[in-house]
C-alpha cells in the first residue's frame, strides 16, 4: 500500500504551504487519515487527524495555524499550513489507520517542510 505525500518545500517564516496525501481508495473507508511530523532529534508527533466522518483534531503545538481536511471521493487528505515557524520544520508523514476490523495502519514516505527564519 502506497501513500503519496506532496507539497513540502522551503518557505520563510510566516509563509504558507499546503500538503496533500493521496491514498488508495481501498484503505480509506471507515479509517482515520492523519498528518504526523518528526523533527530532527525528536519523536514523531500528531499534527492533525480527520475521521471518515469529518471529525478533526489537532496536536497541541498547532495552535490554530493549520487546517486539515479530506476529500473522501478523491481519497485525499490535506493540510493547509499558515503562519509557519522555524520550529515547524520537520518531515511530515501521512497515516491511514482503521480501528475496526480489519484493522491496519499505513504510513507514507513523508514530505520535508523547511521553514527559514
Buried (B, 14 or more C-beta within 10 A) or exposed (E): EEBBBEBBEEBEEEBEBEBBBBBEEEBBEEBBBBBBBBBEEEEBBBBBBBBBEEEEEBBEBBEEBBBBBBEBEEBBBBBBBEEBBEEBBBBBBBBBBBEEEEEEEBBBEBBEBBBEE
